[in-house]
Amino acid sequence: MPDDADFLCGGWIWDPVHRELRFHTRTRKGWKDEPEQVERPRAVASVTWHRWSQAPMQTATGDIIPPSHSRVVVAYEGGGDLTINEADRDCAGKLAQAIAATYGVVVVEEGAPGGRRPGNLPARDEMGRLASSTGREEVTLDEAAREIVVARRRFPFGRSRRRIAFAEVRRLELTYEVKGPIETFTVWALVGVEEERLPVAAYQGYEGWADPEEWREFAREMGRSLGVEVAGADEPGSVGRGL
């Protein structure tokens, strides 16, 4: 009977000497002696770890499928692959790293298995302006007027406005964040000596679907328009987990 110390995580055992992956199920008395599944990967060309989210779904039996998903794809030299669906992301990451280390390859981190999709950039209004709202504040980037307008709603009514010339923008920064099943791309303008951060463009959606390269190019183009540098747009590991 396998011991708990034999397991990498969950019911998975990875044997780097024999290059064998085994999955065991548990009974009341402990782990079953015979594995439910045994895989012996051939010469491995790459290991890809997919992470993505989607709207929760209900099965025919009434069970709810959680929104966050994870999959490890081990591609073989000469074709073919091994696909491991593991909902526990920490466990999936350990599996990917262990297999990759044995074969001397680097884990490639990706989003949805079908590929990320372009077309998630913010739309401009009829005047060509970009608007981004967070809470009671709206930030509008007006390239024609060469200014950023920050409007804040006042309680109980009315709003205040301040205008910031492009000349006050020191640089732009592209950030990527995942909270729960939602990913967020944000382009920030760092303004003034104190480098106040203003969100001039943003996108939120289920994790793993938006194209990071589309956002990098969008940020670079905005930087060229403002005549400033852009942090994050040329750093593969900083946006979209290296995608």
C-alpha atoms as a printed R data frame, in Angstrom:
    type eleno elety resid chain resno       x      y       z
1   ATOM     1    CA   MET     A     1   0.000  0.000   0.000
2   ATOM     2    CA   PRO     A     2   1.460  3.417  -0.964
3   ATOM     3    CA   ASP     A     3   2.380  5.746   1.868
4   ATOM     4    CA   ASP     A     4   1.299  9.390   1.986
5   ATOM     5    CA   ALA     A     5   4.956 10.414   1.600
6   ATOM     6    CA   ASP     A     6   5.048  8.684  -1.806
7   ATOM     7    CA   PHE     A     7   2.551 11.107  -3.293
8   ATOM     8    CA   LEU     A     8   3.486 14.317  -5.068
9   ATOM     9    CA   CYS     A     9  -0.024 15.658  -4.451
10  ATOM    10    CA   GLY     A    10  -3.598 14.430  -4.539
11  ATOM    11    CA   GLY     A    11  -3.531 10.833  -5.744
12  ATOM    12    CA   TRP     A    12  -0.518 11.357  -8.039
13  ATOM    13    CA   ILE     A    13   2.846  9.616  -7.747
14  ATOM    14    CA   TRP     A    14   5.653 10.656 -10.130
15  ATOM    15    CA   ASP     A    15   8.605  8.287 -10.328
16  ATOM    16    CA   PRO     A    16  11.479 10.217 -11.973
17  ATOM    17    CA   VAL     A    17  13.749  7.142 -12.085
18  ATOM    18    CA   HIS     A    18  11.347  4.951 -14.039
19  ATOM    19    CA   ARG     A    19   9.640  7.991 -15.562
20  ATOM    20    CA   GLU     A    20   6.243  6.713 -14.568
21  ATOM    21    CA   LEU     A    21   3.107  8.605 -13.498
22  ATOM    22    CA   ARG     A    22   0.570  6.769 -11.360
23  ATOM    23    CA   PHE     A    23  -2.820  7.827 -10.014
24  ATOM    24    CA   HIS     A    24  -4.246  6.088  -6.942
25  ATOM    25    CA   THR     A    25  -7.663  6.332  -5.330
26  ATOM    26    CA   ARG     A    26  -8.270  6.253  -1.599
27  ATOM    27    CA   THR     A    27 -10.390  3.892   0.497
28  ATOM    28    CA   ARG     A    28 -11.371  4.088   4.159
29  ATOM    29    CA   LYS     A    29  -8.265  2.102   5.091
30  ATOM    30    CA   GLY     A    30  -5.877  4.129   2.925
31  ATOM    31    CA   TRP     A    31  -4.628  4.213  -0.637
32  ATOM    32    CA   LYS     A    32  -5.392  1.325  -2.970
33  ATOM    33    CA   ASP     A    33  -2.392 -0.831  -3.834
34  ATOM    34    CA   GLU     A    34  -3.156 -0.877  -7.551
35  ATOM    35    CA   PRO     A    35  -3.190  2.463  -9.359
36  ATOM    36    CA   GLU     A    36  -6.246  3.501 -11.328
37  ATOM    37    CA   GLN     A    37  -4.046  4.891 -14.078
38  ATOM    38    CA   VAL     A    38  -0.416  4.440 -15.152
39  ATOM    39    CA   GLU     A    39   1.363  6.554 -17.748
40  ATOM    40    CA   ARG     A    40   4.952  6.226 -18.979
41  ATOM    41    CA   PRO     A    41   5.722  9.363 -21.014
42  ATOM    42    CA   ARG     A    42   7.981  8.892 -24.025
43  ATOM    43    CA   ALA     A    43  10.627 11.440 -25.023
44  ATOM    44    CA   VAL     A    44   9.031 14.723 -23.946
45  ATOM    45    CA   ALA     A    45   9.224 17.780 -26.206
46  ATOM    46    CA   SER     A    46   7.330 20.232 -23.980
47  ATOM    47    CA   VAL     A    47   5.182 20.567 -20.874
48  ATOM    48    CA   THR     A    48   2.370 23.150 -20.952
49  ATOM    49    CA   TRP     A    49   0.300 24.203 -17.950
50  ATOM    50    CA   HIS     A    50  -3.066 25.698 -18.921
51  ATOM    51    CA   ARG     A    51  -5.074 27.815 -16.475
52  ATOM    52    CA   TRP     A    52  -8.406 29.385 -17.342
53  ATOM    53    CA   SER     A    53 -11.861 30.207 -15.960
54  ATOM    54    CA   GLN     A    54 -15.377 30.234 -17.326
55  ATOM    55    CA   ALA     A    55 -18.934 30.649 -16.106
56  ATOM    56    CA   PRO     A    56 -19.935 27.983 -13.547
57  ATOM    57    CA   MET     A    57 -21.866 25.089 -15.116
58  ATOM    58    CA   GLN     A    58 -24.290 22.531 -13.711
59  ATOM    59    CA   THR     A    59 -24.049 18.849 -14.594
60  ATOM    60    CA   ALA     A    60 -26.986 16.573 -15.391
61  ATOM    61    CA   THR     A    61 -26.838 15.301 -11.803
62  ATOM    62    CA   GLY     A    62 -27.085 18.812 -10.376
63  ATOM    63    CA   ASP     A    63 -23.450 19.190  -9.364
64  ATOM    64    CA   ILE     A    64 -21.815 22.567  -9.964
65  ATOM    65    CA   ILE     A    65 -18.585 22.619 -11.980
66  ATOM    66    CA   PRO     A    66 -16.325 25.281 -10.439
67  ATOM    67    CA   PRO     A    67 -15.290 28.211 -12.659
68  ATOM    68    CA   SER     A    68 -11.497 27.743 -12.425
69  ATOM    69    CA   HIS     A    69  -9.790 25.016 -14.464
70  ATOM    70    CA   SER     A    70  -6.284 23.629 -14.866
71  ATOM    71    CA   ARG     A    71  -4.690 21.206 -17.336
72  ATOM    72    CA   VAL     A    72  -1.186 19.871 -17.961
73  ATOM    73    CA   VAL     A    73  -0.313 18.790 -21.514
74  ATOM    74    CA   VAL     A    74   2.854 16.741 -21.994
75  ATOM    75    CA   ALA     A    75   3.758 16.787 -25.708
76  ATOM    76    CA   TYR     A    76   5.923 13.982 -27.068
77  ATOM    77    CA   GLU     A    77   8.687 14.215 -29.621
78  ATOM    78    CA   GLY     A    78   7.357 12.838 -32.901
79  ATOM    79    CA   GLY     A    79   3.728 13.642 -32.027
80  ATOM    80    CA   GLY     A    80   1.083 12.728 -29.489
81  ATOM    81    CA   ASP     A    81   0.619 13.968 -25.940
82  ATOM    82    CA   LEU     A    82  -0.544 13.161 -22.440
83  ATOM    83    CA   THR     A    83  -3.328 15.368 -21.058
84  ATOM    84    CA   ILE     A    84  -3.830 15.637 -17.301
85  ATOM    85    CA   ASN     A    85  -6.945 17.452 -16.060
86  ATOM    86    CA   GLU     A    86  -6.286 18.447 -12.451
87  ATOM    87    CA   ALA     A    87  -8.656 20.935 -10.797
88  ATOM    88    CA   ASP     A    88  -6.249 21.577  -7.907
89  ATOM    89    CA   ARG     A    89  -3.953 24.193  -9.394
90  ATOM    90    CA   ASP     A    90  -1.191 23.765  -6.834
91  ATOM    91    CA   CYS     A    91  -1.158 20.058  -7.621
92  ATOM    92    CA   ALA     A    92  -1.216 20.652 -11.383
93  ATOM    93    CA   GLY     A    93   1.745 23.004 -11.045
94  ATOM    94    CA   LYS     A    94   3.697 20.406  -9.055
95  ATOM    95    CA   LEU     A    95   2.973 17.750 -11.686
96  ATOM    96    CA   ALA     A    96   4.062 20.030 -14.510
97  ATOM    97    CA   GLN     A    97   7.277 21.047 -12.745
98  ATOM    98    CA   ALA     A    98   8.184 17.471 -11.753
99  ATOM    99    CA   ILE     A    99   7.714 16.046 -15.246
100 ATOM   100    CA   ALA     A   100   9.477 18.989 -16.904
101 ATOM   101    CA   ALA     A   101  12.463 18.713 -14.533
102 ATOM   102    CA   THR     A   102  12.869 15.018 -15.303
103 ATOM   103    CA   TYR     A   103  13.040 15.662 -19.051
104 ATOM   104    CA   GLY     A   104  15.027 18.902 -18.844
105 ATOM   105    CA   VAL     A   105  12.380 21.206 -20.306
106 ATOM   106    CA   VAL     A   106  10.786 24.416 -19.026
107 ATOM   107    CA   VAL     A   107   7.086 24.554 -18.159
108 ATOM   108    CA   VAL     A   108   5.185 26.796 -20.579
109 ATOM   109    CA   GLU     A   109   2.294 28.618 -18.907
110 ATOM   110    CA   GLU     A   110  -0.770 29.261 -21.072
111 ATOM   111    CA   GLY     A   111  -4.378 30.314 -20.752
112 ATOM   112    CA   ALA     A   112  -7.378 28.499 -22.224
113 ATOM   113    CA   PRO     A   113  -6.472 25.327 -24.178
114 ATOM   114    CA   GLY     A   114  -8.190 26.597 -27.315
115 ATOM   115    CA   GLY     A   115  -5.950 29.655 -27.371
116 ATOM   116    CA   ARG     A   116  -6.384 33.187 -26.159
117 ATOM   117    CA   ARG     A   117  -8.625 35.440 -28.228
118 ATOM   118    CA   PRO     A   118  -7.957 38.972 -29.487
119 ATOM   119    CA   GLY     A   119 -10.625 41.667 -29.492
120 ATOM   120    CA   ASN     A   120 -10.708 42.561 -25.795
121 ATOM   121    CA   LEU     A   121  -9.324 46.093 -26.044
122 ATOM   122    CA   PRO     A   122 -11.458 49.004 -24.762
123 ATOM   123    CA   ALA     A   123 -13.569 50.834 -27.322
124 ATOM   124    CA   ARG     A   124 -13.144 54.563 -27.940
125 ATOM   125    CA   ASP     A   125 -16.087 56.959 -28.030
126 ATOM   126    CA   GLU     A   126 -17.144 58.971 -31.084
127 ATOM   127    CA   MET     A   127 -14.467 61.564 -30.232
128 ATOM   128    CA   GLY     A   128 -11.734 58.954 -30.099
129 ATOM   129    CA   ARG     A   129 -11.401 59.144 -26.296
130 ATOM   130    CA   LEU     A   130 -10.742 56.280 -23.890
131 ATOM   131    CA   ALA     A   131 -12.665 56.198 -20.612
132 ATOM   132    CA   SER     A   132 -11.985 54.014 -17.567
133 ATOM   133    CA   SER     A   133 -14.190 53.933 -14.450
134 ATOM   134    CA   THR     A   134 -13.250 52.756 -10.964
135 ATOM   135    CA   GLY     A   135 -15.720 53.369  -8.175
136 ATOM   136    CA   ARG     A   136 -16.741 57.062  -8.125
137 ATOM   137    CA   GLU     A   137 -13.899 58.138 -10.433
138 ATOM   138    CA   GLU     A   138 -13.797 58.225 -14.231
139 ATOM   139    CA   VAL     A   139 -10.520 58.765 -16.108
140 ATOM   140    CA   THR     A   140 -10.710 59.914 -19.746
141 ATOM   141    CA   LEU     A   141  -7.694 59.979 -22.053
142 ATOM   142    CA   ASP     A   142  -8.181 62.540 -24.841
143 ATOM   143    CA   GLU     A   143  -5.379 62.278 -27.419
144 ATOM   144    CA   ALA     A   144  -6.797 65.117 -29.552
145 ATOM   145    CA   ALA     A   145  -6.700 67.560 -26.625
146 ATOM   146    CA   ARG     A   146  -3.471 65.996 -25.302
147 ATOM   147    CA   GLU     A   147  -4.871 65.666 -21.807
148 ATOM   148    CA   ILE     A   148  -6.278 63.288 -19.208
149 ATOM   149    CA   VAL     A   149  -9.502 64.319 -17.474
150 ATOM   150    CA   VAL     A   150 -10.251 62.900 -14.025
151 ATOM   151    CA   ALA     A   151 -13.913 63.255 -12.998
152 ATOM   152    CA   ARG     A   152 -15.054 62.315  -9.494
153 ATOM   153    CA   ARG     A   153 -18.673 62.070  -8.394
154 ATOM   154    CA   ARG     A   154 -19.473 64.121  -5.307
155 ATOM   155    CA   PHE     A   155 -21.968 63.180  -2.636
156 ATOM   156    CA   PRO     A   156 -24.894 63.757  -2.765
157 ATOM   157    CA   PHE     A   157 -24.695 65.131  -6.321
158 ATOM   158    CA   GLY     A   158 -22.398 66.879  -8.799
159 ATOM   159    CA   ARG     A   159 -18.855 66.069  -9.786
160 ATOM   160    CA   SER     A   160 -15.392 67.588  -9.775
161 ATOM   161    CA   ARG     A   161 -12.994 67.615 -12.727
162 ATOM   162    CA   ARG     A   162  -9.287 68.124 -13.095
163 ATOM   163    CA   ARG     A   163  -7.260 68.171 -16.270
164 ATOM   164    CA   ILE     A   164  -3.764 66.759 -16.622
165 ATOM   165    CA   ALA     A   165  -1.651 67.611 -19.660
166 ATOM   166    CA   PHE     A   166   0.198 64.785 -21.398
167 ATOM   167    CA   ALA     A   167   3.419 66.615 -20.519
168 ATOM   168    CA   GLU     A   168   2.812 65.645 -16.869
169 ATOM   169    CA   VAL     A   169   2.715 61.916 -17.681
170 ATOM   170    CA   ARG     A   170   6.078 60.421 -16.731
171 ATOM   171    CA   ARG     A   171   5.469 56.906 -18.012
172 ATOM   172    CA   LEU     A   172   2.852 54.199 -18.546
173 ATOM   173    CA   GLU     A   173   2.638 50.829 -16.845
174 ATOM   174    CA   LEU     A   174   0.827 47.680 -18.012
175 ATOM   175    CA   THR     A   175  -0.256 45.315 -15.223
176 ATOM   176    CA   TYR     A   176  -1.978 41.930 -15.095
177 ATOM   177    CA   GLU     A   177  -3.843 40.533 -12.095
178 ATOM   178    CA   VAL     A   178  -5.982 37.482 -11.360
179 ATOM   179    CA   LYS     A   179  -8.521 37.463  -8.513
180 ATOM   180    CA   GLY     A   180 -10.676 34.370  -8.297
181 ATOM   181    CA   PRO     A   181 -11.893 33.510 -11.819
182 ATOM   182    CA   ILE     A   182 -11.386 37.074 -13.139
183 ATOM   183    CA   GLU     A   183  -8.304 38.482 -14.874
184 ATOM   184    CA   THR     A   184  -7.633 42.214 -15.241
185 ATOM   185    CA   PHE     A   185  -5.381 44.056 -17.696
186 ATOM   186    CA   THR     A   186  -4.790 47.719 -16.801
187 ATOM   187    CA   VAL     A   187  -2.762 50.498 -18.426
188 ATOM   188    CA   TRP     A   188  -1.773 53.075 -15.807
189 ATOM   189    CA   ALA     A   189  -0.520 56.617 -16.408
190 ATOM   190    CA   LEU     A   190   2.006 57.696 -13.773
191 ATOM   191    CA   VAL     A   191   1.553 61.427 -13.369
192 ATOM   192    CA   GLY     A   192   3.601 64.175 -11.718
193 ATOM   193    CA   VAL     A   193   6.577 64.062  -9.405
194 ATOM   194    CA   GLU     A   194   4.791 61.698  -7.009
195 ATOM   195    CA   GLU     A   195   3.804 59.451  -9.946
196 ATOM   196    CA   GLU     A   196   0.093 59.299  -9.142
197 ATOM   197    CA   ARG     A   197  -1.363 56.198 -10.813
198 ATOM   198    CA   LEU     A   198  -4.377 56.789 -13.062
199 ATOM   199    CA   PRO     A   199  -6.076 53.862 -14.897
200 ATOM   200    CA   VAL     A   200  -6.481 55.034 -18.499
201 ATOM   201    CA   ALA     A   201  -7.566 51.679 -19.994
202 ATOM   202    CA   ALA     A   202  -8.683 48.374 -18.483
203 ATOM   203    CA   TYR     A   203 -10.282 45.017 -19.240
204 ATOM   204    CA   GLN     A   204 -11.876 42.426 -16.950
205 ATOM   205    CA   GLY     A   205 -13.062 38.972 -17.943
206 ATOM   206    CA   TYR     A   206 -12.727 35.289 -17.180
207 ATOM   207    CA   GLU     A   207  -9.101 34.250 -16.755
208 ATOM   208    CA   GLY     A   208  -7.136 32.827 -19.665
209 ATOM   209    CA   TRP     A   209  -9.051 34.228 -22.645
210 ATOM   210    CA   ALA     A   210  -7.724 37.737 -23.432
211 ATOM   211    CA   ASP     A   211  -4.545 37.983 -25.516
212 ATOM   212    CA   PRO     A   212  -1.624 39.497 -23.513
213 ATOM   213    CA   GLU     A   213   0.323 40.376 -26.677
214 ATOM   214    CA   GLU     A   214  -2.612 42.440 -27.942
215 ATOM   215    CA   TRP     A   215  -2.507 44.386 -24.664
216 ATOM   216    CA   ARG     A   216   1.273 44.788 -24.841
217 ATOM   217    CA   GLU     A   217   1.031 46.286 -28.332
218 ATOM   218    CA   PHE     A   218  -1.883 48.488 -27.234
219 ATOM   219    CA   ALA     A   219   0.216 49.852 -24.345
220 ATOM   220    CA   ARG     A   220   3.261 50.363 -26.569
221 ATOM   221    CA   GLU     A   221   1.173 52.286 -29.107
222 ATOM   222    CA   MET     A   222  -0.264 54.483 -26.357
223 ATOM   223    CA   GLY     A   223   3.251 55.122 -25.081
224 ATOM   224    CA   ARG     A   224   4.359 56.226 -28.549
225 ATOM   225    CA   SER     A   225   1.363 58.575 -28.755
226 ATOM   226    CA   LEU     A   226   2.177 60.145 -25.379
227 ATOM   227    CA   GLY     A   227   5.922 60.095 -25.986
228 ATOM   228    CA   VAL     A   228   6.718 58.111 -22.822
229 ATOM   229    CA   GLU     A   229   8.150 54.730 -21.884
230 ATOM   230    CA   VAL     A   230   5.915 51.795 -21.000
231 ATOM   231    CA   ALA     A   231   6.787 49.406 -18.162
232 ATOM   232    CA   GLY     A   232   5.503 45.844 -18.449
233 ATOM   233    CA   ALA     A   233   4.858 45.869 -22.203
234 ATOM   234    CA   ASP     A   234   8.258 44.388 -23.087
235 ATOM   235    CA   GLU     A   235   8.567 42.009 -20.137
236 ATOM   236    CA   PRO     A   236   7.118 38.586 -21.116
237 ATOM   237    CA   GLY     A   237   6.942 37.372 -17.527
238 ATOM   238    CA   SER     A   238   5.086 40.422 -16.240
239 ATOM   239    CA   VAL     A   239   1.830 40.180 -18.171
240 ATOM   240    CA   GLY     A   240  -0.284 37.085 -18.667
241 ATOM   241    CA   ARG     A   241   2.156 34.777 -16.847
242 ATOM   242    CA   GLY     A   242   4.747 34.839 -19.590
243 ATOM   243    CA   LEU     A   243   2.341 34.381 -22.486
